[in-house]
């Protein structure tokens, strides 16, 4: 199937660029109240899962304005006595490290103006037993593959930690049946939208 998709796309970089703009526009055009409603529904579904309940550590990005909100998740996880770690990109590389934070005060604007942990105030994470990793993406397909921002940070990290439980958060209008993916792309184990939970390693979905 991947070969068919590749043969049908003359320029994969242009294909991905157009898709990124499409899904960014969908997100930008959501009203504030609509986005808040969707974000809350996604959070409620996420915290209802065994993957969240059984996790001791939550690895998560800090959301920007067009991403599924994770700030409420960070506060909820801390209230639930879970350890929360967020990524910091390593200058001059495509790698990132996660650092445990105790509050949003442990963050500063870093790479791409995204909030990242302040190393001098945080402890670097090394072990990821019983960790749940929230994976960002502009779009996800039903196999858990995602359209990211094209930098490769998460795929490199996830490839190095294959035993992590990986959850993609996405709005329904930004999901598709299938996305092009390369051999080094890593799929999420679970996709959560405002309408459903989809376990990509199983054939059944959980819907209201």
LUMZA-161525 format. One line per 3 residues: number of its first residue (from 1); for each residue x, y, z negated of N, C-alpha, C. Coordinates in steps of 0.2 Angstrom, whole numbers. Atoms other than C-alpha are relative to their C-alpha. Layout:
<mipas>
NUM = X/Y/Z/X/Y/Z/X/Y/Z  ...
</mipas>
This chain:
<mipas>
1 = 4/-6/0/0/0/0/4/6/0  -4/-6/0/14/12/-4/3/1/7  -3/-1/-7/22/9/13/-5/3/5
4 = 5/-3/-4/5/13/21/0/8/-1  1/-8/2/4/30/12/6/3/3  -6/-3/-2/22/34/16/0/1/8
7 = 1/0/-7/19/30/34/-4/6/3  5/-5/-1/4/42/34/2/7/-1  -2/-6/2/14/56/27/7/2/3
10 = -7/-1/-3/27/64/38/5/4/-4  -5/-4/4/34/76/25/-3/-1/-8  2/2/6/32/69/7/1/7/-5
13 = -1/-6/4/39/86/-1/-6/5/1  5/-4/-1/26/96/8/-7/-2/-2  6/3/2/12/84/4/-1/1/-8
16 = 1/-1/8/16/85/-15/0/8/-1  1/-7/1/18/104/-14/-7/2/1  7/-2/-1/1/106/-7/-5/-3/-5
19 = 4/3/6/-6/94/-20/0/4/-6  -1/-4/6/2/104/-34/-4/6/0  4/-6/0/-6/120/-28/-7/-1/0
22 = 7/1/1/-23/112/-26/-2/-1/-7  2/2/7/-23/105/-44/1/6/-4  -1/-6/4/-16/121/-51/-6/5/1
25 = 6/-5/-2/-30/131/-42/-6/-2/-4  6/3/3/-43/119/-49/0/2/-8  -1/-1/7/-36/122/-67/-1/8/-1
28 = 0/-7/0/-34/141/-64/-7/3/0  7/-3/-2/-52/143/-58/-5/-3/-6  5/2/5/-60/134/-74/-1/6/-5
31 = 1/-6/4/-68/147/-85/3/-2/-7  -3/1/7/-61/148/-103/-5/-5/-4  5/4/4/-77/140/-111/0/-7/3
34 = 0/7/-3/-77/126/-98/7/-4/-2  -7/3/2/-58/122/-101/0/-2/-8  0/1/7/-61/123/-120/-4/-7/-1
37 = 5/6/0/-76/110/-118/4/-6/2  -4/6/-2/-65/98/-108/5/-2/-5  -6/1/4/-50/100/-119/-3/-4/-7
40 = 3/3/6/-61/96/-135/-2/-7/2  3/6/-2/-69/81/-126/6/-5/1  -6/4/-1/-51/74/-121/3/-2/-7
43 = -3/1/7/-45/76/-139/-4/-5/-4  4/5/3/-59/67/-146/0/-7/2  -1/6/-2/-57/53/-135/7/-3/-2
46 = -7/2/2/-38/52/-138/0/-2/-7  0/1/7/-40/52/-157/-4/-6/-2  4/6/2/-53/38/-156/3/-7/2
49 = -3/6/-2/-41/26/-148/5/-4/-5  -5/4/4/-31/12/-157/7/3/1  -6/-2/-2/-16/19/-148/2/6/-4
52 = -1/-6/5/-17/35/-158/0/-2/-7  1/1/7/-23/28/-174/6/-4/-3  -5/4/3/-9/15/-175/7/3/1
55 = -7/-3/-1/5/27/-170/2/4/-6  -3/-4/5/17/34/-183/3/6/3  -3/-6/-4/25/46/-170/-4/2/6
58 = 3/-3/-6/17/57/-157/5/4/3  -5/-4/-5/28/63/-143/-5/4/5  5/-4/-4/19/77/-134/4/7/2
61 = -2/-7/-2/23/92/-123/-5/5/-3  4/-6/3/17/109/-129/-4/3/6  4/-2/-6/3/114/-116/1/7/2
64 = 0/-6/-3/4/129/-105/-8/2/2  7/-2/-1/-12/139/-100/-4/-5/5  4/4/-5/-17/127/-85/0/-7/-2
67 = 0/7/2/-13/111/-94/-5/-2/-5  4/2/5/-24/100/-105/3/2/-7  -3/-3/6/-22/108/-122/3/-6/-5
70 = -3/4/5/-10/99/-134/1/3/-7  -1/-4/7/-9/112/-148/-5/-3/-5  5/3/5/-25/105/-156/2/-7/-2
73 = -2/7/2/-18/88/-155/6/0/-4  -6/0/5/-1/93/-163/-3/2/-7  3/-2/7/-11/101/-178/-4/-6/-3
76 = 4/5/3/-23/86/-179/5/-6/-2  -5/6/2/-8/73/-179/4/2/-6  -4/-2/6/1/83/-192/-5/-1/-6
79 = 5/1/6/-15/83/-203/-1/-7/-1  1/8/1/-16/64/-200/7/-3/-3  -7/2/3/2/63/-208/4/-4/5
82 = -5/3/-5/10/58/-191/5/5/1  -6/-4/-2/27/64/-186/-1/2/7  1/-3/-6/26/75/-171/7/2/3
85 = -6/-2/-3/40/77/-159/-1/3/7  1/-4/-7/41/89/-143/7/0/3  -6/0/-4/54/89/-129/3/7/1
88 = -4/-6/-2/68/101/-126/5/-2/6  -4/1/-5/76/101/-109/8/1/-1  -7/-1/1/95/99/-108/3/4/6
91 = -2/-4/-6/103/113/-98/5/-3/4  -5/2/-5/111/109/-82/-1/-8/2  2/7/-1/103/91/-82/-7/-1/2
94 = 7/2/-1/87/82/-78/-3/-4/-6  1/4/6/87/75/-96/-4/5/-5  3/-4/6/77/80/-112/1/-4/-6
97 = 1/3/7/77/76/-130/-6/2/-4  6/-1/4/63/75/-142/2/2/-7  -2/-2/7/64/84/-159/-7/1/-4
100 = 6/-1/5/52/83/-174/-1/7/-2  2/-7/2/43/99/-178/-5/-1/-6  4/0/6/34/103/-194/-6/5/1
103 = 5/-5/-2/24/118/-187/2/3/7  -1/-4/-6/22/129/-172/6/5/0  -5/-4/1/35/140/-180/7/-2/2
106 = -6/3/-2/48/128/-175/2/0/7  0/0/-7/46/132/-157/2/7/3  -2/-6/-3/54/145/-145/-1/-1/8
109 = 0/0/-8/52/149/-126/7/-3/2  -6/3/-3/64/138/-117/0/-1/8  0/1/-8/66/130/-99/-7/1/3
112 = 7/-2/-4/52/137/-87/-5/3/-5  4/-4/5/46/148/-102/-5/-5/-4  4/5/4/38/132/-110/3/0/-7
115 = -2/1/7/38/131/-129/4/-6/-1  -4/5/2/52/120/-135/3/0/-7  -2/0/7/59/115/-152/7/4/-1
118 = -6/-3/2/73/125/-160/4/-5/-3  -4/5/3/87/113/-163/2/1/-7  -3/-1/7/94/121/-178/-6/0/-6
121 = 5/0/5/77/120/-187/-4/-7/0  4/7/-1/72/102/-181/5/-6/0  -4/6/0/78/84/-182/-1/-3/6
124 = 0/4/-6/82/75/-166/-3/-7/-1  3/7/0/72/59/-163/4/-4/4  -4/5/-3/81/44/-159/-4/-7/1
127 = 4/6/0/70/29/-163/-7/1/1  6/-1/-2/53/27/-156/-5/-6/-1  4/6/2/45/12/-164/-7/3/-2
130 = 6/-2/2/26/14/-166/-1/8/3  0/-7/-3/27/30/-155/-5/0/6  5/-2/-6/13/37/-143/3/6/4
133 = -2/-5/-4/19/47/-129/-5/3/5  5/-3/-4/8/60/-121/3/3/6  -4/-1/-6/13/62/-103/-4/6/4
136 = 4/-5/-4/9/78/-93/0/-1/7  1/1/-7/3/79/-75/-5/4/2  5/-5/-3/-6/90/-63/-6/-5/3
139 = 5/5/-3/-15/74/-56/2/-7/-3  -2/7/1/-16/56/-61/-5/-5/4  5/4/-4/-23/41/-51/-1/-6/-5
142 = 3/5/5/-31/25/-58/5/-5/-1  -5/5/2/-15/15/-59/5/4/-5  -4/-3/5/-8/28/-71/6/5/3
145 = -5/-5/-3/4/37/-58/-2/7/0  2/-7/0/5/55/-59/3/5/5  -3/-6/-4/9/71/-49/2/5/-6
148 = -3/-4/5/21/80/-60/2/7/3  -2/-7/-2/30/97/-58/6/-1/5  -6/1/-5/44/89/-47/7/0/-3
151 = -7/0/3/58/90/-60/3/-6/-2  -2/7/2/59/72/-65/2/-1/-7  -2/1/7/62/75/-84/-4/-6/-3
154 = 4/5/4/48/63/-90/1/-7/3  -1/7/-3/51/49/-77/7/-3/-3  -6/2/3/69/49/-83/0/-3/-7
157 = 0/2/7/65/48/-101/-4/-6/-1  4/6/1/51/35/-99/3/-6/3  -3/6/-2/62/24/-89/5/-2/-5
160 = -5/2/5/75/24/-103/-4/-3/-6  4/2/6/61/20/-116/-6/-4/3  6/3/-3/50/7/-107/-5/-3/-5
163 = 4/3/5/42/1/-123/-5/5/-3  5/-5/3/33/17/-127/-7/-1/3  7/0/-2/14/18/-126/-1/7/3
166 = 0/-6/-3/11/31/-113/-7/2/2  7/-2/-2/-5/41/-111/0/7/4  1/-6/-5/-10/53/-97/-6/4/-2
169 = 6/-5/1/-22/68/-101/-1/4/6  2/-4/-6/-31/75/-86/-7/1/1  7/-2/-1/-47/84/-81/-2/-5/6
172 = 3/5/-5/-59/73/-70/1/3/7  -1/-3/-7/-58/85/-55/7/-1/3  -7/1/-2/-39/82/-55/2/-7/1
175 = -1/7/-1/-40/63/-54/-1/-3/7  1/3/-7/-39/52/-38/1/-7/-1  0/7/0/-40/34/-34/7/-2/1
178 = -7/2/-1/-22/33/-28/4/6/2  -5/-5/-2/-7/45/-27/7/-4/3  -7/2/-2/10/42/-18/4/-1/-6
181 = -5/1/5/23/35/-30/6/-3/2  -6/4/-2/41/30/-28/2/-5/-5  -2/6/4/50/15/-35/2/2/-7
184 = -3/-2/7/57/25/-50/-5/4/-4  6/-3/4/40/33/-55/-2/-5/-5  3/4/6/33/27/-72/-7/1/-1
187 = 7/-2/1/15/25/-74/-2/0/-7  3/-1/6/4/29/-89/-4/-7/-2  4/6/2/-4/14/-99/-7/2/-1
190 = 6/-2/1/-19/24/-102/-1/7/3  2/-7/-3/-28/39/-93/-6/2/-4  6/-3/4/-40/50/-104/-2/6/4
193 = 3/-6/-3/-51/63/-96/-6/2/-5  6/-3/4/-66/73/-103/-6/-5/0  6/4/-1/-78/59/-97/2/-8/-1
196 = -1/7/1/-69/42/-99/7/-1/-3  -7/3/2/-54/32/-106/1/-6/5  -2/5/-5/-46/21/-92/7/-3/-2
199 = -6/3/2/-34/8/-97/3/-3/6  -2/1/-7/-23/6/-82/3/-7/1  -3/7/0/-16/-12/-87/-6/-5/0
202 = 6/5/0/-34/-19/-88/-5/2/5  5/-2/-5/-49/-19/-77/-6/3/-2  6/-3/3/-61/-12/-89/1/7/-2
205 = 0/-7/2/-65/6/-93/-4/1/-6  4/-2/5/-72/14/-108/-3/6/1  4/-6/-2/-86/26/-104/-6/1/-5
208 = 6/-2/4/-100/35/-114/-6/-2/5
</mipas>
